[in-house]
């Protein structure tokens, strides 16, 4: 059984598509041979390097030749995770006997695929027309989190907020981390900042902040760091789901337009508090013990970290159905 995953990651677009698909791939490769298809170009080298370091074969094509080359490859299922697709793209990929899936976020079109994955908390509000799909996998029960976030123990919340995690993702081209640190330090709060340096951060970026109150982390075990901190300030990407699984109360910062819907829904569910860089000090002060305890409990109730296992099982079942015709 062969599965292809079509995704890209890099300095400009970030590593989100690569990271979440690799979580699913880790579960799928227990049952199938999993390979990746990525675009050529220096912009995407970081994502390809990550995949190869984790043992995945990677095929690389130019944007112009991508569809034609995919038609020549034998596979039982292809899973696409990219915003640069449309209905015609999926129609071109359609072929007899092959399962076609899409990891969606925004439901901008009704895609002609066999299954849709939307792990976002607002997915059930998007009214996917189920009769058009063989299957839909929607909502937080399908959040793609690494093994370290599975079945976390119930979180103990410290009465005093002393340690704060700052993480904005794999890249930071707008220097958001620096702005957050400066705003917190000028408030003279009695806290320690634990700042994660993403793999696509500029070299030597933030080194001037390496002081007793600010500790920089390169490639840490994120679950350990999240459980160590009393509060997190995070971009509203997939990291907020990891924080929820760990029971870490979170202030979410929207750093891209595709995070707006998730941040609003997570705020509504009581999992995060949404803020911006300018008001971050006030937001931290509002995070009382009672508020942090409530957020922690709600987060761990809604996110158990087993989404990748559920999805892999369902996808393999669909492939077997397609192969056997049963």
C-alpha positions in Angstrom: 0.0 0.0 0.0 1.5 3.3 -1.1 0.4 6.8 0.2 1.7 10.1 -1.2 1.5 13.4 0.8 1.6 16.7 -1.1 2.8 19.5 1.2 5.4 22.2 1.4 7.2 24.1 4.1 9.8 26.9 4.2 11.1 30.1 5.6 8.3 32.3 4.1 5.3 30.0 4.3 6.2 28.4 7.6 6.4 24.7 8.5 2.8 24.2 9.5 1.7 22.0 6.6 4.9 19.8 6.9 4.6 19.4 10.7 1.0 18.4 10.8 1.2 16.0 7.8 4.3 14.4 9.3 2.3 13.6 12.4 -0.3 11.8 10.3 2.5 10.2 8.2 4.0 8.8 11.4 0.8 6.9 12.1 0.1 5.9 8.5 3.6 4.4 8.0 2.7 1.6 10.4 0.4 0.3 7.7 1.7 1.7 4.4 4.7 3.1 2.5 4.5 6.9 2.9 6.3 9.4 0.6 6.1 13.1 0.1 5.8 15.3 -3.0 7.2 18.9 -2.6 7.9 21.7 -4.9 11.4 22.5 -6.1 13.1 25.8 -5.0 15.2 27.1 -2.2 12.1 28.4 -0.5 11.0 24.8 0.3 14.4 23.3 1.2 13.7 23.6 4.9 10.6 21.5 4.7 12.3 18.9 2.5 15.3 18.7 4.9 13.0 18.1 7.9 11.2 15.3 6.1 14.4 13.6 4.9 15.9 13.8 8.4 12.8 11.9 9.6 13.2 9.2 7.1 10.7 10.1 4.4 11.4 9.8 0.6 10.7 13.1 -1.1 10.0 13.7 -4.7 10.5 17.2 -6.0 8.9 18.8 -9.0 8.5 22.3 -10.4 5.0 23.9 -10.1 4.6 23.6 -13.8 5.3 19.9 -14.1 3.7 18.8 -10.8 0.4 17.5 -12.1 1.8 15.6 -15.1 4.5 14.0 -12.9 1.9 12.9 -10.3 -0.1 11.1 -13.0 2.9 8.9 -13.7 3.3 7.7 -10.1 1.6 4.6 -8.7 -0.1 5.1 -5.4 -3.2 4.0 -3.5 -3.9 7.3 -1.8 -2.8 10.9 -2.1 -3.3 13.4 0.7 -3.0 17.1 -0.2 -2.2 19.8 2.3 -1.8 23.1 0.4 -3.6 26.4 0.0 -2.5 26.6 -3.7 -5.1 24.2 -5.0 -8.5 24.5 -6.7 -11.2 22.3 -8.1 -9.4 21.8 -11.4 -6.3 20.6 -9.5 -8.2 17.8 -7.8 -10.1 16.8 -11.0 -6.7 16.4 -12.7 -5.6 14.0 -9.9 -8.8 11.9 -9.9 -8.2 8.4 -11.2 -9.9 5.1 -10.9 -8.9 3.0 -7.8 -7.0 5.8 -6.1 -8.2 7.6 -2.9 -8.0 11.4 -2.9 -8.0 13.4 0.3 -7.6 17.1 1.3 -6.5 18.6 4.6 -8.6 21.8 4.6 -8.8 24.8 6.8 -11.1 27.4 5.2 -13.6 25.6 2.9 -13.2 28.1 0.1 -14.6 25.6 -2.4 -16.4 22.3 -2.6 -13.5 20.1 -3.5 -14.1 16.9 -5.6 -12.2 14.5 -3.2 -13.0 11.3 -1.4 -12.4 12.6 2.1 -11.9 15.9 3.8 -9.9 16.5 7.0 -10.5 19.7 8.9 -9.0 19.6 12.4 -10.0 23.1 13.3 -12.5 23.9 16.1 -14.8 25.7 13.7 -14.9 22.9 11.1 -18.4 21.7 12.1 -19.7 25.2 11.5 -18.6 25.2 7.8 -21.5 23.0 6.6 -19.6 20.6 4.4 -22.0 18.9 2.0 -21.4 15.3 3.1 -23.1 13.8 0.2 -20.3 15.1 -2.0 -17.7 13.3 0.0 -17.1 9.7 0.9 -16.1 10.9 4.4 -15.5 14.0 6.5 -13.2 14.1 9.5 -14.0 17.4 11.3 -13.1 19.1 14.6 -10.8 18.8 17.5 -11.1 15.0 17.8 -8.9 14.9 14.7 -6.3 17.4 15.7 -2.9 16.2 14.4 -0.5 16.2 17.4 2.8 14.4 18.0 3.0 11.4 20.3 4.4 13.4 23.2 0.9 15.1 23.5 -1.2 12.0 23.7 -3.1 11.2 26.9 -1.5 13.9 29.0 -2.1 13.7 32.8 -4.4 16.3 34.3 -2.5 19.5 34.7 -1.7 21.1 38.1 -2.1 24.9 38.0 0.3 27.0 40.2 -1.4 29.8 42.1 1.3 32.2 41.0 2.1 32.8 37.4 5.9 32.8 37.3 7.1 31.1 34.1 5.7 32.2 30.7 6.3 30.4 27.4 6.6 32.5 24.2 6.3 30.6 20.9 5.2 32.0 17.5 5.9 29.0 15.2 8.7 27.8 13.0 9.4 31.2 11.4 9.2 34.8 12.5 9.7 37.1 9.5 7.8 39.9 11.1 9.9 39.7 14.3 6.8 39.2 16.5 8.8 37.3 19.2 11.0 40.3 19.7 8.0 42.7 20.1 6.4 40.4 22.6 9.5 40.1 24.7 10.1 43.9 24.7 6.5 44.7 25.7 6.7 42.2 28.6 10.1 43.3 29.9 9.1 47.0 29.9 6.2 46.0 32.3 8.6 44.9 34.9 6.6 41.8 35.7 8.2 39.3 38.1 8.2 36.5 35.5 10.7 34.4 33.6 10.3 34.1 29.8 11.0 30.8 28.0 11.3 31.7 24.3 11.3 29.1 21.6 13.5 29.7 18.5 11.9 28.2 15.4 14.0 26.4 12.8 13.4 29.1 10.2 14.2 32.0 12.5 17.0 34.3 11.3 20.5 33.4 12.5 21.4 35.0 15.8 17.9 36.5 16.1 17.1 37.3 19.7 20.5 36.5 21.1 20.7 40.0 22.7 17.8 38.9 25.0 19.7 35.9 26.4 19.7 37.0 30.0 18.6 35.5 33.4 14.9 36.5 32.9 14.8 35.4 29.2 15.9 31.9 28.3 16.1 30.9 24.6 15.4 27.3 23.5 16.5 25.7 20.2 14.5 22.5 19.3 13.2 21.7 22.9 10.9 18.9 23.8 7.8 21.1 23.6 5.5 19.1 25.9 8.0 19.3 28.7 8.5 23.0 28.2 4.7 23.6 28.0 4.2 21.7 31.3 7.0 23.7 32.9 5.3 27.0 32.2 2.3 28.5 34.0 1.2 30.4 31.0 1.9 30.5 27.2 1.8 33.3 24.6 1.4 31.6 21.3 0.5 32.2 17.7 -2.9 30.7 16.9 -1.6 27.9 14.8 -1.3 24.2 15.7 0.7 25.0 18.8 -2.4 26.2 20.6 -3.8 22.6 20.3 -0.6 21.2 21.8 -0.9 23.6 24.7 -4.5 22.6 25.2 -3.5 18.9 25.4 -0.9 19.8 28.0 -3.4 21.9 29.9 -1.3 25.1 29.6 -3.4 28.3 29.8 -2.7 30.3 26.7 -2.9 33.9 25.4 -3.3 33.6 21.6 -1.8 36.0 19.1 -3.1 36.0 15.6 -0.1 36.2 13.2 -1.8 35.3 10.0 -5.2 35.7 8.4 -5.8 31.9 8.4 -5.7 31.9 12.2 -8.6 34.3 12.7 -11.4 31.8 12.6 -9.6 29.3 14.9 -8.7 32.0 17.5 -12.3 33.2 17.6 -13.7 29.7 18.1 -11.1 28.7 20.7 -11.9 31.9 22.6 -15.6 31.0 22.5 -14.8 27.6 23.8 -12.8 29.1 26.6 -9.5 27.4 25.7 -7.5 30.6 25.0 -7.6 34.3 25.6 -7.0 36.3 22.4 -4.8 39.4 22.6 -2.4 41.4 20.5 1.2 42.5 21.0 0.3 46.0 22.2 -2.1 44.8 25.0 -0.1 41.7 26.0 0.8 43.1 29.4 -2.8 43.7 30.4 -3.7 40.3 29.1 -1.1 38.6 31.3 -2.4 40.5 34.4 -5.9 39.3 33.7 -4.8 35.6 33.8 -5.8 34.9 37.4 -5.4 31.5 39.0 -9.1 30.9 38.6 -9.0 31.8 34.9 -5.9 29.7 34.2 -7.5 26.7 36.0 -10.7 27.0 34.0 -8.8 27.2 30.7 -6.6 24.3 31.5 -9.5 22.0 32.3 -11.4 23.0 29.2 -8.4 22.5 27.0 -7.6 19.0 28.2 -11.2 18.0 28.0 -11.5 19.0 24.3 -8.0 17.9 23.1 -6.7 14.4 24.0 -3.9 14.2 21.4 -5.2 11.1 19.7 -6.4 12.7 16.4 -3.6 11.3 14.3 -4.3 7.7 15.4 -8.0 8.1 14.7 -7.4 9.5 11.2 -4.8 6.9 10.3 -7.2 4.1 11.2 -10.0 5.7 9.2 -7.8 6.4 6.1 -6.4 2.9 6.0 -9.9 1.5 6.3 -11.0 3.6 3.3 -8.0 2.5 1.2 -8.7 -1.1 2.0 -12.4 -0.7 1.0 -11.3 0.9 -2.3 -8.8 -1.9 -3.0 -11.1 -4.8 -2.1 -14.3 -3.2 -3.3 -16.0 -4.3 0.0 
